[in-house]
Amino acid sequence: MTSTSLSKGANLAVDSPAVRVELAWAAGPGVPEIDASALLLTSAGRVRDDGDFVFYNQPRHASGAVGHLGKRGGPGAPAGVTTDAVEVDLVSVEPAVERIVLCASADGGTFGRVPGLSMRLLDAASGTELARFDMTAATETALVGGELYRRQGKWKFRAVGQGYAAGLAGLATDFGITVDDDAPPTPTPTPTPTPTPPPQPLSPPPTASTGPARLTKGEEQLPVDMRKRLSLRKEQVAVSLRKHGADGVTARVILVLDASGSMSFLYSKGVVADVVERMAAVAAQLDDDGEMQAWTFASNPARLPDLRLGELPEWLRLHVRVGEISLFRRGRKKGLDPRQVDMRAVGIQNEEQKVIAQVRDFVRENPAPVPTLVLFFSDGGVYRDAEIERELREAVEEPVFWQFVGLGRAKYGVLERFDTLTGRRVDNVGFFAVDDIATVPDPELYDRLLSEFPSWITAAGRAGIL
């Protein structure tokens, strides 16, 4: 098939069931960083929600039809040429989506400083070039390079070449994406609806069915509404522990939060902040020192400041983040609080084995008189199966139980299979996944979260691990 060279405004019928749209440019000193992205639009020319934006911090559309592939260069590529690409499975695109706008953004300069910029349309299966569009620009920092669109049930590609001086955020706003210019505070989590307990006493009295919900250091410093939620949730944690035969057990709790690009929607909607608040109740009930260690991870792990219960609202604001607080700022340091992790170093890929190793190091270097419960939240995309399995197998002899929670329908790899893996003295790993954790009531969540931990304590005690 002969490739077609397109001029601005020209179009081409697309017969391939799946295509790759590739940006290419000549990298070099002073050339800004270029990124490809895609917007899925309805017939109204707008996205349905922020999930219809596929880019470096949200690399896969929920439908699976559109994915950001990332940059390539180096060996095998023409000298000095860098590419970034988006792949589209046209057969799988939802009927409500009429157009897929294919964009480019420049970070650290304008497109006038980018030599050799072109957009290529390739057959995804064979890699054959179907069309090429050479682009020029001046002061723009974002471009709509082209678009895939439906006409009478068929797909076509159009060369667009429209520039935006306001950058990726300005471009995205035009199509209905919500963009905050300044770093906003973490959204206030919406709690799971539960009955409101009496305002006094702040810690409910012991009852025959639940036992006491212990007053935790720092709890009195919390805002009244948050304190009420915490008090009730601690009771529910105590009920779950009693149900599984672990009434009165104490443990150190460590929280691990996935910060890979696909998690950005859950962060922006406040889901992760709500998860952290709910897990604070687990730590408060299991360990009354009012502190919980925490990590975030993507390509690399980073330890977050300890979560002290009395500082929970401020901790949520400062540390529940993915990429950078604003998805469009690419982790710039401007406005970064000295207490915050620079998320540029964390990256956007999935490397669970690295954070598992770092948490193991922490436990070995900081022994505790009680077992450690790791609450590990991820939306999947697990692909380092061998490395993860090796870390968790080696951790069998350590006083740590690893409870993994999947946030949605995704690939969880070895984590889903650990219960069936042989050759371990004790089962030190638990896993379950939920479609939408925000809709799971607290009692059900705590029951699932704590169902295997008590039996591990018994088995680890018999094995001499505890």
HUGIWO-V890060 format. One record per residue. N is the residue number from 1. PSI is psi as a letter, one per 40 degrees, with the letter a starting at -180 (none if undefined). Layout:
n:N psi:PSI
n:N psi:PSI
//
This chain:
n:1 psi:h
n:2 psi:h
n:3 psi:i
n:4 psi:h
n:5 psi:h
n:6 psi:i
n:7 psi:i
n:8 psi:h
n:9 psi:e
n:10 psi:i
n:11 psi:i
n:12 psi:h
n:13 psi:h
n:14 psi:h
n:15 psi:e
n:16 psi:h
n:17 psi:d
n:18 psi:i
n:19 psi:i
n:20 psi:h
n:21 psi:h
n:22 psi:h
n:23 psi:h
n:24 psi:i
n:25 psi:i
n:26 psi:h
n:27 psi:i
n:28 psi:i
n:29 psi:h
n:30 psi:e
n:31 psi:h
n:32 psi:i
n:33 psi:h
n:34 psi:i
n:35 psi:i
n:36 psi:i
n:37 psi:i
n:38 psi:i
n:39 psi:h
n:40 psi:h
n:41 psi:i
n:42 psi:a
n:43 psi:e
n:44 psi:e
n:45 psi:f
n:46 psi:i
n:47 psi:i
n:48 psi:d
n:49 psi:a
n:50 psi:e
n:51 psi:e
n:52 psi:e
n:53 psi:h
n:54 psi:h
n:55 psi:a
n:56 psi:d
n:57 psi:e
n:58 psi:g
n:59 psi:e
n:60 psi:h
n:61 psi:i
n:62 psi:d
n:63 psi:e
n:64 psi:e
n:65 psi:d
n:66 psi:h
n:67 psi:i
n:68 psi:h
n:69 psi:d
n:70 psi:i
n:71 psi:i
n:72 psi:i
n:73 psi:a
n:74 psi:a
n:75 psi:h
n:76 psi:e
n:77 psi:i
n:78 psi:i
n:79 psi:h
n:80 psi:e
n:81 psi:h
n:82 psi:i
n:83 psi:i
n:84 psi:i
n:85 psi:i
n:86 psi:h
n:87 psi:h
n:88 psi:h
n:89 psi:g
n:90 psi:d
n:91 psi:d
n:92 psi:e
n:93 psi:h
n:94 psi:i
n:95 psi:d
n:96 psi:e
n:97 psi:h
n:98 psi:d
n:99 psi:i
n:100 psi:h
n:101 psi:h
n:102 psi:h
n:103 psi:i
n:104 psi:i
n:105 psi:i
n:106 psi:h
n:107 psi:h
n:108 psi:e
n:109 psi:a
n:110 psi:i
n:111 psi:e
n:112 psi:e
n:113 psi:e
n:114 psi:h
n:115 psi:i
n:116 psi:f
n:117 psi:h
n:118 psi:i
n:119 psi:h
n:120 psi:h
n:121 psi:h
n:122 psi:i
n:123 psi:h
n:124 psi:d
n:125 psi:d
n:126 psi:e
n:127 psi:e
n:128 psi:h
n:129 psi:h
n:130 psi:d
n:131 psi:i
n:132 psi:h
n:133 psi:h
n:134 psi:h
n:135 psi:i
n:136 psi:i
n:137 psi:i
n:138 psi:c
n:139 psi:e
n:140 psi:i
n:141 psi:e
n:142 psi:i
n:143 psi:i
n:144 psi:h
n:145 psi:d
n:146 psi:a
n:147 psi:i
n:148 psi:h
n:149 psi:i
n:150 psi:h
n:151 psi:h
n:152 psi:f
n:153 psi:e
n:154 psi:i
n:155 psi:i
n:156 psi:i
n:157 psi:h
n:158 psi:h
n:159 psi:h
n:160 psi:c
n:161 psi:f
n:162 psi:h
n:163 psi:i
n:164 psi:h
n:165 psi:e
n:166 psi:e
n:167 psi:a
n:168 psi:d
n:169 psi:d
n:170 psi:d
n:171 psi:d
n:172 psi:d
n:173 psi:d
n:174 psi:d
n:175 psi:e
n:176 psi:e
n:177 psi:h
n:178 psi:h
n:179 psi:h
n:180 psi:h
n:181 psi:d
n:182 psi:i
n:183 psi:h
n:184 psi:i
n:185 psi:i
n:186 psi:h
n:187 psi:i
n:188 psi:h
n:189 psi:i
n:190 psi:h
n:191 psi:i
n:192 psi:h
n:193 psi:h
n:194 psi:i
n:195 psi:i
n:196 psi:h
n:197 psi:i
n:198 psi:i
n:199 psi:d
n:200 psi:i
n:201 psi:i
n:202 psi:d
n:203 psi:h
n:204 psi:i
n:205 psi:i
n:206 psi:i
n:207 psi:i
n:208 psi:d
n:209 psi:d
n:210 psi:d
n:211 psi:i
n:212 psi:i
n:213 psi:h
n:214 psi:i
n:215 psi:h
n:216 psi:i
n:217 psi:h
n:218 psi:e
n:219 psi:d
n:220 psi:e
n:221 psi:e
n:222 psi:i
n:223 psi:i
n:224 psi:d
n:225 psi:d
n:226 psi:d
n:227 psi:d
n:228 psi:d
n:229 psi:d
n:230 psi:d
n:231 psi:d
n:232 psi:d
n:233 psi:d
n:234 psi:d
n:235 psi:d
n:236 psi:d
n:237 psi:d
n:238 psi:d
n:239 psi:d
n:240 psi:d
n:241 psi:d
n:242 psi:d
n:243 psi:d
n:244 psi:e
n:245 psi:f
n:246 psi:f
n:247 psi:h
n:248 psi:e
n:249 psi:i
n:250 psi:i
n:251 psi:i
n:252 psi:h
n:253 psi:h
n:254 psi:h
n:255 psi:h
n:256 psi:h
n:257 psi:h
n:258 psi:h
n:259 psi:f
n:260 psi:i
n:261 psi:d
n:262 psi:e
n:263 psi:e
n:264 psi:d
n:265 psi:d
n:266 psi:d
n:267 psi:d
n:268 psi:d
n:269 psi:e
n:270 psi:e
n:271 psi:d
n:272 psi:d
n:273 psi:d
n:274 psi:d
n:275 psi:d
n:276 psi:d
n:277 psi:d
n:278 psi:d
n:279 psi:d
n:280 psi:d
n:281 psi:d
n:282 psi:d
n:283 psi:d
n:284 psi:d
n:285 psi:d
n:286 psi:d
n:287 psi:h
n:288 psi:e
n:289 psi:e
n:290 psi:e
n:291 psi:i
n:292 psi:h
n:293 psi:i
n:294 psi:i
n:295 psi:i
n:296 psi:i
n:297 psi:i
n:298 psi:b
n:299 psi:d
n:300 psi:i
n:301 psi:i
n:302 psi:h
n:303 psi:h
n:304 psi:i
n:305 psi:i
n:306 psi:h
n:307 psi:h
n:308 psi:h
n:309 psi:d
n:310 psi:e
n:311 psi:e
n:312 psi:d
n:313 psi:d
n:314 psi:d
n:315 psi:d
n:316 psi:d
n:317 psi:d
n:318 psi:d
n:319 psi:e
n:320 psi:g
n:321 psi:i
n:322 psi:h
n:323 psi:b
n:324 psi:i
n:325 psi:d
n:326 psi:h
n:327 psi:d
n:328 psi:e
n:329 psi:e
n:330 psi:f
n:331 psi:f
n:332 psi:i
n:333 psi:e
n:334 psi:h
n:335 psi:e
n:336 psi:h
n:337 psi:i
n:338 psi:d
n:339 psi:e
n:340 psi:i
n:341 psi:h
n:342 psi:h
n:343 psi:e
n:344 psi:d
n:345 psi:d
n:346 psi:d
n:347 psi:a
n:348 psi:e
n:349 psi:i
n:350 psi:h
n:351 psi:g
n:352 psi:d
n:353 psi:d
n:354 psi:d
n:355 psi:d
n:356 psi:d
n:357 psi:d
n:358 psi:d
n:359 psi:d
n:360 psi:d
n:361 psi:d
n:362 psi:d
n:363 psi:d
n:364 psi:d
n:365 psi:e
n:366 psi:g
n:367 psi:i
n:368 psi:i
n:369 psi:e
n:370 psi:i
n:371 psi:i
n:372 psi:h
n:373 psi:h
n:374 psi:h
n:375 psi:h
n:376 psi:h
n:377 psi:h
n:378 psi:i
n:379 psi:e
n:380 psi:a
n:381 psi:f
n:382 psi:h
n:383 psi:e
n:384 psi:f
n:385 psi:d
n:386 psi:d
n:387 psi:d
n:388 psi:d
n:389 psi:d
n:390 psi:d
n:391 psi:d
n:392 psi:d
n:393 psi:d
n:394 psi:d
n:395 psi:e
n:396 psi:d
n:397 psi:e
n:398 psi:i
n:399 psi:f
n:400 psi:h
n:401 psi:h
n:402 psi:h
n:403 psi:h
n:404 psi:h
n:405 psi:h
n:406 psi:h
n:407 psi:g
n:408 psi:a
n:409 psi:h
n:410 psi:a
n:411 psi:h
n:412 psi:e
n:413 psi:b
n:414 psi:d
n:415 psi:d
n:416 psi:d
n:417 psi:e
n:418 psi:d
n:419 psi:d
n:420 psi:e
n:421 psi:h
n:422 psi:i
n:423 psi:e
n:424 psi:h
n:425 psi:d
n:426 psi:i
n:427 psi:h
n:428 psi:e
n:429 psi:h
n:430 psi:i
n:431 psi:h
n:432 psi:i
n:433 psi:i
n:434 psi:i
n:435 psi:d
n:436 psi:g
n:437 psi:d
n:438 psi:d
n:439 psi:e
n:440 psi:h
n:441 psi:i
n:442 psi:d
n:443 psi:d
n:444 psi:d
n:445 psi:d
n:446 psi:d
n:447 psi:d
n:448 psi:d
n:449 psi:d
n:450 psi:e
n:451 psi:d
n:452 psi:d
n:453 psi:d
n:454 psi:d
n:455 psi:d
n:456 psi:d
n:457 psi:d
n:458 psi:d
n:459 psi:d
n:460 psi:d
n:461 psi:d
n:462 psi:d
n:463 psi:e
n:464 psi:e
n:465 psi:d
n:466 psi:none
//
